[in-house]
C-alpha cells in the first residue's frame, strides 16, 4: 500500500469534530506499564499522529498534502501536543492500524476528482472536462504539479496571453531549465518585463500563489482536446516528405502563393534526401546505412544525379573506403534507375534517418536562421 493510500485510511481521516482527549494527561503517563489502557484511551487523532510520526521516522514518504487542510492542521496540533510513547503502547496502536488496513478489501477515491484520476486514460479527455465543468470540481493537490506537466507550447501561449504579473508567477513555479527556454522564446520587450516582474514576487502570499495556480490549471484544463498530436506545419511537412519531388515542389509553390509564412515554415519542417549533407553528421551516416538493404542504398545513390549528387557523394565519403568502393562498383553495374524506384529508395533512407532521430540515436543539425 502506498503512502497516500495509508494517509487516506479511516484512522488518519478521523472526524475533526471528535471531542479532544486530555493531551496533557497523556503526556504525563509513565513510559512503562498501563500501555494497553493508554492505547485504549487514545483518540483516533492521537493514534493517527503516532502512525504518521512512526512512518516518518522510518523514512517513509507521506503525501499528506492530498488531505484536506483542516486534517493537516489537526495533525500538526496533535503531534505538537505529544512527547513520548512507550513501546507497548506503540505496538498496540500499530496492531490496530494494521488490522484496519488488512480489513480493507477495496478502496474507492473520494469525490469526482478522485474518480477522474482513477479513470485517467480509460475515458476521453472531453468527457473528463465535461464532468468537471458540470460538477464544478476544483483540482485537488498542488495545481502547479498539473501545470508543470503541460506541453511547452501551452505554457508559452499562457506566458504570452496572461498579464505580466501572472506570467511572472508561472515562470517562477517552473523548473529553471524550462523557464529559461520559455523566456528565450518570448519577444524581447515582454521577456524583460516578465523577468523584472519575477523580482517583485518575493512578497506574494502562498495562498495567492495557490489561487493563481488553481485558476490557471482550471483554465488550461478546460481547453478542448486536440484532434491531432502535431501541428499543421509538422503534418504537412511529414506528408510532403513522403511525396514525390514533383508533387512536393508543386504543393510548395502553391503554398507560397496562398500563405508565404506557412509555406516557409513547412519548408523548414521538410527533410529530404538533398538535406542530408547539411543536416546529418558524417559520423552518423554508418548508423543510417547499416540497417538499409544495400540494393536500396545502391539504387538511391545511383538515382541521385544533378542537384542530388552532392548528397550521394556525402554519404559515400562518410563510409569506410572499402565499402564505398564496393558500392561505387555496384552503382556502375546498376545502370539507369527509374525515377519512381530512385525516389522510393531515397525516401527509405530519409525515413531511416527520421526513425533514428525519433529514437534519440542521432541528432540532426539545426539550420541557423538567415540574418535579414
CORPE-V884442 format. One record per residue. N is the residue number from 0. D_CENTER is the distance of its C-alpha to the mean C-alpha in whole Angstrom. Layout:
n=N d_center=D_CENTER
n=N d_center=D_CENTER
This chain:
n=0 d_center=25
n=1 d_center=22
n=2 d_center=23
n=3 d_center=22
n=4 d_center=24
n=5 d_center=27
n=6 d_center=26
n=7 d_center=26
n=8 d_center=30
n=9 d_center=33
n=10 d_center=34
n=11 d_center=32
n=12 d_center=32
n=13 d_center=35
n=14 d_center=37
n=15 d_center=37
n=16 d_center=40
n=17 d_center=42
n=18 d_center=45
n=19 d_center=44
n=20 d_center=46
n=21 d_center=48
n=22 d_center=46
n=23 d_center=49
n=24 d_center=51
n=25 d_center=48
n=26 d_center=48
n=27 d_center=51
n=28 d_center=51
n=29 d_center=53
n=30 d_center=50
n=31 d_center=52
n=32 d_center=54
n=33 d_center=53
n=34 d_center=50
n=35 d_center=50
n=36 d_center=51
n=37 d_center=49
n=38 d_center=46
n=39 d_center=48
n=40 d_center=48
n=41 d_center=45
n=42 d_center=43
n=43 d_center=39
n=44 d_center=37
n=45 d_center=39
n=46 d_center=38
n=47 d_center=35
n=48 d_center=35
n=49 d_center=37
n=50 d_center=34
n=51 d_center=31
n=52 d_center=33
n=53 d_center=34
n=54 d_center=30
n=55 d_center=29
n=56 d_center=32
n=57 d_center=31
n=58 d_center=28
n=59 d_center=26
n=60 d_center=22
n=61 d_center=23
n=62 d_center=20
n=63 d_center=23
n=64 d_center=21
n=65 d_center=21
n=66 d_center=25
n=67 d_center=27
n=68 d_center=28
n=69 d_center=31
n=70 d_center=31
n=71 d_center=29
n=72 d_center=32
n=73 d_center=34
n=74 d_center=33
n=75 d_center=33
n=76 d_center=37
n=77 d_center=38
n=78 d_center=36
n=79 d_center=38
n=80 d_center=41
n=81 d_center=42
n=82 d_center=43
n=83 d_center=44
n=84 d_center=44
n=85 d_center=46
n=86 d_center=45
n=87 d_center=47
n=88 d_center=45
n=89 d_center=42
n=90 d_center=42
n=91 d_center=44
n=92 d_center=41
n=93 d_center=38
n=94 d_center=40
n=95 d_center=40
n=96 d_center=36
n=97 d_center=36
n=98 d_center=38
n=99 d_center=36
n=100 d_center=33
n=101 d_center=35
n=102 d_center=37
n=103 d_center=33
n=104 d_center=33
n=105 d_center=30
n=106 d_center=28
n=107 d_center=26
n=108 d_center=24
n=109 d_center=26
n=110 d_center=25
n=111 d_center=24
n=112 d_center=20
n=113 d_center=20
n=114 d_center=22
n=115 d_center=19
n=116 d_center=16
n=117 d_center=19
n=118 d_center=19
n=119 d_center=15
n=120 d_center=15
n=121 d_center=19
n=122 d_center=19
n=123 d_center=19
n=124 d_center=16
n=125 d_center=20
n=126 d_center=21
n=127 d_center=19
n=128 d_center=19
n=129 d_center=23
n=130 d_center=24
n=131 d_center=22
n=132 d_center=24
n=133 d_center=27
n=134 d_center=27
n=135 d_center=26
n=136 d_center=23
n=137 d_center=22
n=138 d_center=18
n=139 d_center=19
n=140 d_center=17
n=141 d_center=16
n=142 d_center=15
n=143 d_center=13
n=144 d_center=10
n=145 d_center=10
n=146 d_center=10
n=147 d_center=7
n=148 d_center=4
n=149 d_center=6
n=150 d_center=7
n=151 d_center=9
n=152 d_center=12
n=153 d_center=12
n=154 d_center=12
n=155 d_center=15
n=156 d_center=17
n=157 d_center=17
n=158 d_center=18
n=159 d_center=21
n=160 d_center=22
n=161 d_center=22
n=162 d_center=25
n=163 d_center=25
n=164 d_center=25
n=165 d_center=22
n=166 d_center=20
n=167 d_center=21
n=168 d_center=20
n=169 d_center=16
n=170 d_center=16
n=171 d_center=18
n=172 d_center=15
n=173 d_center=12
n=174 d_center=12
n=175 d_center=15
n=176 d_center=14
n=177 d_center=11
n=178 d_center=14
n=179 d_center=17
n=180 d_center=15
n=181 d_center=15
n=182 d_center=19
n=183 d_center=20
n=184 d_center=19
n=185 d_center=21
n=186 d_center=25
n=187 d_center=27
n=188 d_center=29
n=189 d_center=26
n=190 d_center=24
n=191 d_center=27
n=192 d_center=27
n=193 d_center=24
n=194 d_center=24
n=195 d_center=28
n=196 d_center=26
n=197 d_center=24
n=198 d_center=27
n=199 d_center=29
n=200 d_center=26
n=201 d_center=28
n=202 d_center=30
n=203 d_center=27
n=204 d_center=28
n=205 d_center=25
n=206 d_center=25
n=207 d_center=25
n=208 d_center=22
n=209 d_center=21
n=210 d_center=22
n=211 d_center=21
n=212 d_center=17
n=213 d_center=19
n=214 d_center=20
n=215 d_center=17
n=216 d_center=15
n=217 d_center=18
n=218 d_center=18
n=219 d_center=15
n=220 d_center=15
n=221 d_center=18
n=222 d_center=17
n=223 d_center=18
n=224 d_center=16
n=225 d_center=16
n=226 d_center=19
n=227 d_center=17
n=228 d_center=14
n=229 d_center=16
n=230 d_center=18
n=231 d_center=22
n=232 d_center=22
n=233 d_center=20
n=234 d_center=22
n=235 d_center=25
n=236 d_center=25
n=237 d_center=24
n=238 d_center=27
n=239 d_center=29
n=240 d_center=28
n=241 d_center=29
n=242 d_center=32
n=243 d_center=36
n=244 d_center=37
n=245 d_center=39
n=246 d_center=37
n=247 d_center=34
n=248 d_center=37
n=249 d_center=38
n=250 d_center=35
n=251 d_center=34
n=252 d_center=37
n=253 d_center=37
n=254 d_center=34
n=255 d_center=35
n=256 d_center=38
n=257 d_center=36
n=258 d_center=33
n=259 d_center=33
n=260 d_center=30
n=261 d_center=28
n=262 d_center=30
n=263 d_center=29
n=264 d_center=26
n=265 d_center=26
n=266 d_center=28
n=267 d_center=26
n=268 d_center=23
n=269 d_center=26
n=270 d_center=27
n=271 d_center=30
n=272 d_center=33
n=273 d_center=34
n=274 d_center=31
n=275 d_center=31
n=276 d_center=33
n=277 d_center=31
n=278 d_center=28
n=279 d_center=28
n=280 d_center=29
n=281 d_center=32
n=282 d_center=31
n=283 d_center=29
n=284 d_center=31
n=285 d_center=33
n=286 d_center=29
n=287 d_center=29
n=288 d_center=33
n=289 d_center=33
n=290 d_center=31
n=291 d_center=33
n=292 d_center=37
n=293 d_center=39
n=294 d_center=41
n=295 d_center=38
n=296 d_center=38
n=297 d_center=42
n=298 d_center=42
n=299 d_center=39
n=300 d_center=41
n=301 d_center=44
n=302 d_center=43
n=303 d_center=41
n=304 d_center=44
n=305 d_center=45
n=306 d_center=42
n=307 d_center=40
n=308 d_center=42
n=309 d_center=40
n=310 d_center=37
n=311 d_center=39
n=312 d_center=41
n=313 d_center=38
n=314 d_center=36
n=315 d_center=40
n=316 d_center=40
n=317 d_center=37
n=318 d_center=38
n=319 d_center=41
n=320 d_center=44
n=321 d_center=46
n=322 d_center=43
n=323 d_center=43
n=324 d_center=47
n=325 d_center=47
n=326 d_center=44
n=327 d_center=47
n=328 d_center=50
n=329 d_center=48
n=330 d_center=47
n=331 d_center=51
n=332 d_center=52
n=333 d_center=49
n=334 d_center=51
n=335 d_center=50
n=336 d_center=46
n=337 d_center=46
n=338 d_center=43
n=339 d_center=41
n=340 d_center=41
n=341 d_center=40
n=342 d_center=37
n=343 d_center=36
n=344 d_center=36
n=345 d_center=35
n=346 d_center=32
n=347 d_center=31
n=348 d_center=31
n=349 d_center=28
n=350 d_center=26
n=351 d_center=26
n=352 d_center=25
n=353 d_center=22
n=354 d_center=21
n=355 d_center=22
n=356 d_center=20
n=357 d_center=17
n=358 d_center=17
n=359 d_center=17
n=360 d_center=21
n=361 d_center=22
n=362 d_center=21
n=363 d_center=23
n=364 d_center=25
n=365 d_center=24
n=366 d_center=27
n=367 d_center=28
n=368 d_center=28
n=369 d_center=32
n=370 d_center=34
n=371 d_center=36
